[in-house]
Amino acid sequence: MVFEEKMIMNGEPDEEEEEEEEEDMVDPLESVRQKCEDVEHCVHTKERLEQCETRVGSRSATDEDCTEELFDFLHARDHCVAHKLFHSVK
């Protein structure tokens, strides 16, 4: 009953305020990953991944997948991220 009285007096929390607070929070790791994706080597491996996905997606049946291209891209990006993070920790 006390809780209900407080809700009546204060009103229910506004959902828009909660959503705005969540939007303001930015994961720093995502920011670093995004910057690293713009590095030349990452751009090249991402292009190869996208070309493979387009090629595989255009075929009705194929055994080819883009695992190697995906791993190459993730390795290049993560190498860049690790270098940036460890360099700033020193």
Backbone atoms as SQL, in Angstrom:
CREATE TABLE atoms (id INTEGER PRIMARY KEY, chain TEXT, resi INTEGER, resn TEXT, atom TEXT, x REAL, y REAL, z REAL);
INSERT INTO atoms VALUES
  (1, 'A', 1, 'MET', 'N', 0.818, -1.188, 0.000),
  (2, 'A', 1, 'MET', 'CA', 0.000, 0.000, 0.000),
  (3, 'A', 1, 'MET', 'C', 0.862, 1.250, 0.000),
  (4, 'A', 2, 'VAL', 'N', 1.930, 1.243, 0.757),
  (5, 'A', 2, 'VAL', 'CA', 2.823, 2.397, 0.800),
  (6, 'A', 2, 'VAL', 'C', 3.444, 2.628, -0.570),
  (7, 'A', 3, 'PHE', 'N', 3.842, 1.539, -1.235),
  (8, 'A', 3, 'PHE', 'CA', 4.423, 1.646, -2.576),
  (9, 'A', 3, 'PHE', 'C', 3.432, 2.275, -3.544),
  (10, 'A', 4, 'GLU', 'N', 2.176, 1.853, -3.468),
  (11, 'A', 4, 'GLU', 'CA', 1.149, 2.395, -4.349),
  (12, 'A', 4, 'GLU', 'C', 0.943, 3.882, -4.083),
  (13, 'A', 5, 'GLU', 'N', 0.992, 4.298, -2.833),
  (14, 'A', 5, 'GLU', 'CA', 0.826, 5.717, -2.500),
  (15, 'A', 5, 'GLU', 'C', 1.983, 6.529, -3.067),
  (16, 'A', 6, 'LYS', 'N', 3.191, 5.992, -2.986),
  (17, 'A', 6, 'LYS', 'CA', 4.348, 6.704, -3.530),
  (18, 'A', 6, 'LYS', 'C', 4.226, 6.847, -5.045),
  (19, 'A', 7, 'MET', 'N', 3.738, 5.795, -5.711),
  (20, 'A', 7, 'MET', 'CA', 3.565, 5.861, -7.166),
  (21, 'A', 7, 'MET', 'C', 2.521, 6.900, -7.526),
  (22, 'A', 8, 'ILE', 'N', 1.468, 6.983, -6.721),
  (23, 'A', 8, 'ILE', 'CA', 0.418, 7.960, -6.996),
  (24, 'A', 8, 'ILE', 'C', 0.963, 9.370, -6.805),
  (25, 'A', 9, 'MET', 'N', 1.763, 9.562, -5.770),
  (26, 'A', 9, 'MET', 'CA', 2.292, 10.892, -5.472),
  (27, 'A', 9, 'MET', 'C', 3.403, 11.275, -6.455),
  (28, 'A', 10, 'ASN', 'N', 4.272, 10.338, -6.764),
  (29, 'A', 10, 'ASN', 'CA', 5.431, 10.637, -7.610),
  (30, 'A', 10, 'ASN', 'C', 5.189, 10.304, -9.075),
  (31, 'A', 11, 'GLY', 'N', 4.236, 9.496, -9.345),
  (32, 'A', 11, 'GLY', 'CA', 3.997, 9.059, -10.719),
  (33, 'A', 11, 'GLY', 'C', 4.914, 7.909, -11.072),
  (34, 'A', 12, 'GLU', 'N', 4.586, 7.214, -12.147),
  (35, 'A', 12, 'GLU', 'CA', 5.410, 6.103, -12.589),
  (36, 'A', 12, 'GLU', 'C', 6.627, 6.648, -13.325),
  (37, 'A', 13, 'PRO', 'N', 7.741, 5.927, -13.288),
  (38, 'A', 13, 'PRO', 'CA', 8.933, 6.397, -14.000),
  (39, 'A', 13, 'PRO', 'C', 8.662, 6.513, -15.496),
  (40, 'A', 14, 'ASP', 'N', 9.198, 7.539, -16.064),
  (41, 'A', 14, 'ASP', 'CA', 9.008, 7.787, -17.489),
  (42, 'A', 14, 'ASP', 'C', 9.926, 6.861, -18.281),
  (43, 'A', 15, 'GLU', 'N', 9.373, 6.073, -19.191),
  (44, 'A', 15, 'GLU', 'CA', 10.165, 5.121, -19.970),
  (45, 'A', 15, 'GLU', 'C', 11.164, 5.837, -20.871),
  (46, 'A', 16, 'GLU', 'N', 10.822, 7.012, -21.354),
  (47, 'A', 16, 'GLU', 'CA', 11.726, 7.744, -22.247),
  (48, 'A', 16, 'GLU', 'C', 13.003, 8.130, -21.517),
  (49, 'A', 17, 'GLU', 'N', 12.905, 8.499, -20.248),
  (50, 'A', 17, 'GLU', 'CA', 14.092, 8.866, -19.483),
  (51, 'A', 17, 'GLU', 'C', 15.023, 7.670, -19.348),
  (52, 'A', 18, 'GLU', 'N', 14.476, 6.486, -19.107),
  (53, 'A', 18, 'GLU', 'CA', 15.297, 5.294, -18.978),
  (54, 'A', 18, 'GLU', 'C', 16.003, 4.981, -20.288),
  (55, 'A', 19, 'GLU', 'N', 15.332, 5.118, -21.415),
  (56, 'A', 19, 'GLU', 'CA', 15.937, 4.836, -22.712),
  (57, 'A', 19, 'GLU', 'C', 17.045, 5.824, -23.026),
  (58, 'A', 20, 'GLU', 'N', 16.876, 7.094, -22.670),
  (59, 'A', 20, 'GLU', 'CA', 17.899, 8.100, -22.933),
  (60, 'A', 20, 'GLU', 'C', 19.162, 7.787, -22.158),
  (61, 'A', 21, 'GLU', 'N', 19.033, 7.347, -20.912),
  (62, 'A', 21, 'GLU', 'CA', 20.196, 7.014, -20.120),
  (63, 'A', 21, 'GLU', 'C', 20.962, 5.859, -20.746),
  (64, 'A', 22, 'GLU', 'N', 20.272, 4.863, -21.261),
  (65, 'A', 22, 'GLU', 'CA', 20.927, 3.726, -21.891),
  (66, 'A', 22, 'GLU', 'C', 21.644, 4.139, -23.171),
  (67, 'A', 23, 'GLU', 'N', 21.082, 5.062, -23.932),
  (68, 'A', 23, 'GLU', 'CA', 21.695, 5.496, -25.181),
  (69, 'A', 23, 'GLU', 'C', 22.985, 6.267, -24.933),
  (70, 'A', 24, 'ASP', 'N', 23.090, 6.962, -23.809),
  (71, 'A', 24, 'ASP', 'CA', 24.267, 7.755, -23.509),
  (72, 'A', 24, 'ASP', 'C', 25.474, 6.882, -23.173),
  (73, 'A', 25, 'MET', 'N', 25.234, 5.678, -22.716),
  (74, 'A', 25, 'MET', 'CA', 26.322, 4.789, -22.341),
  (75, 'A', 25, 'MET', 'C', 26.944, 4.189, -23.599),
  (76, 'A', 26, 'VAL', 'N', 28.266, 4.369, -23.738),
  (77, 'A', 26, 'VAL', 'CA', 28.983, 3.840, -24.891),
  (78, 'A', 26, 'VAL', 'C', 30.080, 2.923, -24.372),
  (79, 'A', 27, 'ASP', 'N', 30.115, 1.717, -24.888),
  (80, 'A', 27, 'ASP', 'CA', 31.145, 0.765, -24.497),
  (81, 'A', 27, 'ASP', 'C', 32.471, 1.204, -25.120),
  (82, 'A', 28, 'PRO', 'N', 33.485, 1.492, -24.306),
  (83, 'A', 28, 'PRO', 'CA', 34.769, 1.948, -24.858),
  (84, 'A', 28, 'PRO', 'C', 35.415, 0.916, -25.776),
  (85, 'A', 29, 'LEU', 'N', 35.186, -0.362, -25.512),
  (86, 'A', 29, 'LEU', 'CA', 35.750, -1.398, -26.377),
  (87, 'A', 29, 'LEU', 'C', 35.151, -1.314, -27.776),
  (88, 'A', 30, 'GLU', 'N', 33.844, -1.038, -27.863),
  (89, 'A', 30, 'GLU', 'CA', 33.202, -0.894, -29.173),
  (90, 'A', 30, 'GLU', 'C', 33.786, 0.302, -29.927),
  (91, 'A', 31, 'SER', 'N', 34.098, 1.374, -29.209),
  (92, 'A', 31, 'SER', 'CA', 34.696, 2.556, -29.854),
  (93, 'A', 31, 'SER', 'C', 36.060, 2.220, -30.434),
  (94, 'A', 32, 'VAL', 'N', 36.868, 1.484, -29.669),
  (95, 'A', 32, 'VAL', 'CA', 38.200, 1.101, -30.147),
  (96, 'A', 32, 'VAL', 'C', 38.075, 0.157, -31.333),
  (97, 'A', 33, 'ARG', 'N', 37.149, -0.788, -31.255),
  (98, 'A', 33, 'ARG', 'CA', 36.953, -1.716, -32.381),
  (99, 'A', 33, 'ARG', 'C', 36.565, -0.966, -33.645),
  (100, 'A', 34, 'GLN', 'N', 35.683, 0.026, -33.505),
  (101, 'A', 34, 'GLN', 'CA', 35.253, 0.798, -34.669),
  (102, 'A', 34, 'GLN', 'C', 36.424, 1.555, -35.282),
  (103, 'A', 35, 'LYS', 'N', 37.269, 2.139, -34.447),
  (104, 'A', 35, 'LYS', 'CA', 38.447, 2.850, -34.960),
  (105, 'A', 35, 'LYS', 'C', 39.394, 1.887, -35.660),
  (106, 'A', 36, 'CYS', 'N', 39.549, 0.702, -35.076),
  (107, 'A', 36, 'CYS', 'CA', 40.456, -0.274, -35.671),
  (108, 'A', 36, 'CYS', 'C', 39.931, -0.794, -37.007),
  (109, 'A', 37, 'GLU', 'N', 38.625, -0.854, -37.176),
  (110, 'A', 37, 'GLU', 'CA', 38.068, -1.319, -38.450),
  (111, 'A', 37, 'GLU', 'C', 38.390, -0.352, -39.586),
  (112, 'A', 38, 'ASP', 'N', 38.779, 0.871, -39.260),
  (113, 'A', 38, 'ASP', 'CA', 39.121, 1.861, -40.278),
  (114, 'A', 38, 'ASP', 'C', 40.601, 1.815, -40.665),
  (115, 'A', 39, 'VAL', 'N', 41.394, 0.979, -39.985),
  (116, 'A', 39, 'VAL', 'CA', 42.809, 0.828, -40.307),
  (117, 'A', 39, 'VAL', 'C', 42.916, 0.071, -41.633),
  (118, 'A', 40, 'GLU', 'N', 43.925, 0.414, -42.432),
  (119, 'A', 40, 'GLU', 'CA', 44.050, -0.117, -43.791),
  (120, 'A', 40, 'GLU', 'C', 43.972, -1.641, -43.860),
  (121, 'A', 41, 'HIS', 'N', 44.699, -2.338, -43.003),
  (122, 'A', 41, 'HIS', 'CA', 44.701, -3.805, -43.057),
  (123, 'A', 41, 'HIS', 'C', 43.313, -4.356, -42.734),
  (124, 'A', 42, 'CYS', 'N', 42.633, -3.761, -41.771),
  (125, 'A', 42, 'CYS', 'CA', 41.279, -4.214, -41.419),
  (126, 'A', 42, 'CYS', 'C', 40.294, -3.935, -42.550),
  (127, 'A', 43, 'VAL', 'N', 40.444, -2.794, -43.198),
  (128, 'A', 43, 'VAL', 'CA', 39.568, -2.459, -44.323),
  (129, 'A', 43, 'VAL', 'C', 39.730, -3.499, -45.425),
  (130, 'A', 44, 'HIS', 'N', 40.967, -3.896, -45.690),
  (131, 'A', 44, 'HIS', 'CA', 41.233, -4.893, -46.738),
  (132, 'A', 44, 'HIS', 'C', 40.600, -6.232, -46.376),
  (133, 'A', 45, 'THR', 'N', 40.783, -6.691, -45.153),
  (134, 'A', 45, 'THR', 'CA', 40.227, -7.993, -44.767),
  (135, 'A', 45, 'THR', 'C', 38.702, -7.942, -44.682),
  (136, 'A', 46, 'LYS', 'N', 38.151, -6.787, -44.306),
  (137, 'A', 46, 'LYS', 'CA', 36.698, -6.648, -44.261),
  (138, 'A', 46, 'LYS', 'C', 36.121, -6.690, -45.685),
  (139, 'A', 47, 'GLU', 'N', 36.815, -6.072, -46.641),
  (140, 'A', 47, 'GLU', 'CA', 36.382, -6.115, -48.042),
  (141, 'A', 47, 'GLU', 'C', 36.374, -7.548, -48.555),
  (142, 'A', 48, 'ARG', 'N', 37.419, -8.325, -48.215),
  (143, 'A', 48, 'ARG', 'CA', 37.478, -9.729, -48.631),
  (144, 'A', 48, 'ARG', 'C', 36.324, -10.524, -48.023),
  (145, 'A', 49, 'LEU', 'N', 35.996, -10.246, -46.767),
  (146, 'A', 49, 'LEU', 'CA', 34.881, -10.917, -46.103),
  (147, 'A', 49, 'LEU', 'C', 33.567, -10.565, -46.789),
  (148, 'A', 50, 'GLU', 'N', 33.356, -9.293, -47.084),
  (149, 'A', 50, 'GLU', 'CA', 32.114, -8.870, -47.738),
  (150, 'A', 50, 'GLU', 'C', 31.988, -9.464, -49.139),
  (151, 'A', 51, 'GLN', 'N', 33.102, -9.541, -49.879),
  (152, 'A', 51, 'GLN', 'CA', 33.077, -10.152, -51.209),
  (153, 'A', 51, 'GLN', 'C', 32.707, -11.632, -51.118),
  (154, 'A', 52, 'CYS', 'N', 33.267, -12.306, -50.128),
  (155, 'A', 52, 'CYS', 'CA', 32.953, -13.720, -49.938),
  (156, 'A', 52, 'CYS', 'C', 31.484, -13.897, -49.575),
  (157, 'A', 53, 'GLU', 'N', 30.981, -13.073, -48.665),
  (158, 'A', 53, 'GLU', 'CA', 29.573, -13.174, -48.268),
  (159, 'A', 53, 'GLU', 'C', 28.640, -12.923, -49.445),
  (160, 'A', 54, 'THR', 'N', 29.000, -11.976, -50.306),
  (161, 'A', 54, 'THR', 'CA', 28.201, -11.687, -51.494),
  (162, 'A', 54, 'THR', 'C', 28.226, -12.872, -52.449),
  (163, 'A', 55, 'ARG', 'N', 29.421, -13.439, -52.651),
  (164, 'A', 55, 'ARG', 'CA', 29.575, -14.580, -53.551),
  (165, 'A', 55, 'ARG', 'C', 28.785, -15.783, -53.041),
  (166, 'A', 56, 'VAL', 'N', 28.906, -16.082, -51.754),
  (167, 'A', 56, 'VAL', 'CA', 28.210, -17.237, -51.170),
  (168, 'A', 56, 'VAL', 'C', 26.703, -16.988, -51.143),
  (169, 'A', 57, 'GLY', 'N', 26.299, -15.766, -50.845),
  (170, 'A', 57, 'GLY', 'CA', 24.878, -15.439, -50.786),
  (171, 'A', 57, 'GLY', 'C', 24.193, -15.475, -52.130),
  (172, 'A', 58, 'SER', 'N', 24.958, -15.305, -53.203),
  (173, 'A', 58, 'SER', 'CA', 24.359, -15.290, -54.539),
  (174, 'A', 58, 'SER', 'C', 24.161, -16.695, -55.099),
  (175, 'A', 59, 'ARG', 'N', 24.722, -17.704, -54.446),
  (176, 'A', 59, 'ARG', 'CA', 24.594, -19.084, -54.922),
  (177, 'A', 59, 'ARG', 'C', 23.493, -19.807, -54.152),
  (178, 'A', 60, 'SER', 'N', 22.780, -20.651, -54.862),
  (179, 'A', 60, 'SER', 'CA', 21.706, -21.397, -54.198),
  (180, 'A', 60, 'SER', 'C', 22.258, -22.560, -53.382),
  (181, 'A', 61, 'ALA', 'N', 23.348, -23.158, -53.836),
  (182, 'A', 61, 'ALA', 'CA', 23.949, -24.276, -53.108),
  (183, 'A', 61, 'ALA', 'C', 25.459, -24.206, -53.255),
  (184, 'A', 62, 'THR', 'N', 26.142, -24.189, -52.135),
  (185, 'A', 62, 'THR', 'CA', 27.603, -24.161, -52.161),
  (186, 'A', 62, 'THR', 'C', 28.142, -24.717, -50.851),
  (187, 'A', 63, 'ASP', 'N', 29.318, -25.317, -50.938),
  (188, 'A', 63, 'ASP', 'CA', 29.990, -25.794, -49.736),
  (189, 'A', 63, 'ASP', 'C', 30.887, -24.713, -49.150),
  (190, 'A', 64, 'GLU', 'N', 31.092, -23.645, -49.902),
  (191, 'A', 64, 'GLU', 'CA', 31.974, -22.578, -49.454),
  (192, 'A', 64, 'GLU', 'C', 31.318, -21.788, -48.321),
  (193, 'A', 65, 'ASP', 'N', 32.111, -21.514, -47.320),
  (194, 'A', 65, 'ASP', 'CA', 31.677, -20.562, -46.302),
  (195, 'A', 65, 'ASP', 'C', 32.796, -19.526, -46.171),
  (196, 'A', 66, 'CYS', 'N', 32.578, -18.537, -45.393),
  (197, 'A', 66, 'CYS', 'CA', 33.543, -17.435, -45.311),
  (198, 'A', 66, 'CYS', 'C', 34.295, -17.454, -43.986),
  (199, 'A', 67, 'THR', 'N', 34.518, -18.648, -43.458),
  (200, 'A', 67, 'THR', 'CA', 35.163, -18.782, -42.161),
  (201, 'A', 67, 'THR', 'C', 36.567, -18.185, -42.171),
  (202, 'A', 68, 'GLU', 'N', 37.358, -18.516, -43.170),
  (203, 'A', 68, 'GLU', 'CA', 38.729, -18.014, -43.227),
  (204, 'A', 68, 'GLU', 'C', 38.742, -16.489, -43.316),
  (205, 'A', 69, 'GLU', 'N', 37.891, -15.930, -44.164),
  (206, 'A', 69, 'GLU', 'CA', 37.834, -14.470, -44.312),
  (207, 'A', 69, 'GLU', 'C', 37.364, -13.802, -43.021),
  (208, 'A', 70, 'LEU', 'N', 36.400, -14.423, -42.344),
  (209, 'A', 70, 'LEU', 'CA', 35.920, -13.879, -41.072),
  (210, 'A', 70, 'LEU', 'C', 37.034, -13.892, -40.032),
  (211, 'A', 71, 'PHE', 'N', 37.730, -15.021, -39.926),
  (212, 'A', 71, 'PHE', 'CA', 38.819, -15.112, -38.960),
  (213, 'A', 71, 'PHE', 'C', 39.941, -14.130, -39.277),
  (214, 'A', 72, 'ASP', 'N', 40.254, -13.942, -40.557),
  (215, 'A', 72, 'ASP', 'CA', 41.285, -12.970, -40.940),
  (216, 'A', 72, 'ASP', 'C', 40.899, -11.564, -40.498),
  (217, 'A', 73, 'PHE', 'N', 39.630, -11.207, -40.734),
  (218, 'A', 73, 'PHE', 'CA', 39.165, -9.881, -40.338),
  (219, 'A', 73, 'PHE', 'C', 39.200, -9.720, -38.821),
  (220, 'A', 74, 'LEU', 'N', 38.658, -10.701, -38.096),
  (221, 'A', 74, 'LEU', 'CA', 38.629, -10.611, -36.636),
  (222, 'A', 74, 'LEU', 'C', 40.037, -10.575, -36.050),
  (223, 'A', 75, 'HIS', 'N', 40.945, -11.353, -36.636),
  (224, 'A', 75, 'HIS', 'CA', 42.331, -11.346, -36.158),
  (225, 'A', 75, 'HIS', 'C', 42.974, -9.974, -36.371),
  (226, 'A', 76, 'ALA', 'N', 42.782, -9.402, -37.545),
  (227, 'A', 76, 'ALA', 'CA', 43.360, -8.086, -37.830),
  (228, 'A', 76, 'ALA', 'C', 42.785, -7.027, -36.891),
  (229, 'A', 77, 'ARG', 'N', 41.469, -7.057, -36.705),
  (230, 'A', 77, 'ARG', 'CA', 40.834, -6.070, -35.827),
  (231, 'A', 77, 'ARG', 'C', 41.276, -6.257, -34.380),
  (232, 'A', 78, 'ASP', 'N', 41.282, -7.497, -33.911),
  (233, 'A', 78, 'ASP', 'CA', 41.650, -7.750, -32.521),
  (234, 'A', 78, 'ASP', 'C', 43.121, -7.450, -32.256),
  (235, 'A', 79, 'HIS', 'N', 43.967, -7.672, -33.242),
  (236, 'A', 79, 'HIS', 'CA', 45.384, -7.318, -33.103),
  (237, 'A', 79, 'HIS', 'C', 45.518, -5.813, -32.895),
  (238, 'A', 80, 'CYS', 'N', 44.791, -5.045, -33.677),
  (239, 'A', 80, 'CYS', 'CA', 44.801, -3.587, -33.542),
  (240, 'A', 80, 'CYS', 'C', 44.254, -3.173, -32.180),
  (241, 'A', 81, 'VAL', 'N', 43.152, -3.770, -31.760),
  (242, 'A', 81, 'VAL', 'CA', 42.531, -3.437, -30.467),
  (243, 'A', 81, 'VAL', 'C', 43.504, -3.742, -29.339),
  (244, 'A', 82, 'ALA', 'N', 44.122, -4.920, -29.375),
  (245, 'A', 82, 'ALA', 'CA', 45.056, -5.305, -28.311),
  (246, 'A', 82, 'ALA', 'C', 46.212, -4.319, -28.234),
  (247, 'A', 83, 'HIS', 'N', 46.735, -3.937, -29.386),
  (248, 'A', 83, 'HIS', 'CA', 47.855, -2.990, -29.405),
  (249, 'A', 83, 'HIS', 'C', 47.441, -1.651, -28.787),
  (250, 'A', 84, 'LYS', 'N', 46.263, -1.159, -29.152),
  (251, 'A', 84, 'LYS', 'CA', 45.793, 0.123, -28.618),
  (252, 'A', 84, 'LYS', 'C', 45.527, 0.040, -27.122),
  (253, 'A', 85, 'LEU', 'N', 44.897, -1.054, -26.674),
  (254, 'A', 85, 'LEU', 'CA', 44.555, -1.184, -25.254),
  (255, 'A', 85, 'LEU', 'C', 45.806, -1.361, -24.399),
  (256, 'A', 86, 'PHE', 'N', 46.713, -2.259, -24.791),
  (257, 'A', 86, 'PHE', 'CA', 47.900, -2.502, -23.990),
  (258, 'A', 86, 'PHE', 'C', 48.831, -1.303, -24.024),
  (259, 'A', 87, 'HIS', 'N', 48.846, -0.587, -25.102),
  (260, 'A', 87, 'HIS', 'CA', 49.702, 0.594, -25.212),
  (261, 'A', 87, 'HIS', 'C', 49.219, 1.682, -24.253),
  (262, 'A', 88, 'SER', 'N', 47.916, 1.800, -24.074),
  (263, 'A', 88, 'SER', 'CA', 47.384, 2.828, -23.183),
  (264, 'A', 88, 'SER', 'C', 47.438, 2.423, -21.712),
  (265, 'A', 89, 'VAL', 'N', 47.607, 1.126, -21.430),
  (266, 'A', 89, 'VAL', 'CA', 47.652, 0.649, -20.051),
  (267, 'A', 89, 'VAL', 'C', 49.018, 0.928, -19.425),
  (268, 'A', 90, 'LYS', 'N', 50.051, 0.917, -20.213),
  (269, 'A', 90, 'LYS', 'CA', 51.424, 1.097, -19.690),
  (270, 'A', 90, 'LYS', 'C', 51.575, 2.344, -18.907);
